[in-house]
Amino acid sequence: MTLSMNRALAGRDTQRDTSMLTWESQQIQGSPAITEKLVNLPFQKVQHKIVTIDAQPSSPSTASLIVLVTGQLLVDDGQNPLQFTQVFHRYRWEGAR
């Protein structure tokens, strides 16, 4: 799920109470707070242009990945793309689907 889709659904299957999001130095914890932040971002439309996706295992004993994504995005009907970098730490937890 990306910001280009329904923000209210973003991450609902991948977040839990210990999940963290840092957005422009603001740290947000927990699925409800993260969803609230995403829903209330000050733009309506986002177009992504992914430039790189790099991933590597983060633990030899747990199914987990560190993922780095870089690219550009256009907000609403803007003409000047913004550069972005995102880092995800993905791992399987008990009860995951």
ZIRA-V638333 format. One record per pair of residues at least 12 apart in sequence whose ideal C-beta (glycine too) atoms are under 6 Angstrom apart, sorted by the first residue. I is the first residue (numbers start at 1). J is the second residue. Records with the same first field share a line. If there is no record, write none. Layout:
I->J ; J
//
This chain:
3->46
4->46
7->38 ; 39
8->39
10->38
15->31 ; 34
17->30
19->31
21->34
43->75 ; 76
44->76
45->76
46->73 ; 75
47->74
48->73
49->71 ; 72
50->71
51->70 ; 71
52->70
53->69
54->68
55->67
62->91
63->92
64->91
65->90
66->89
67->88
68->87
69->86
70->85
71->84
//
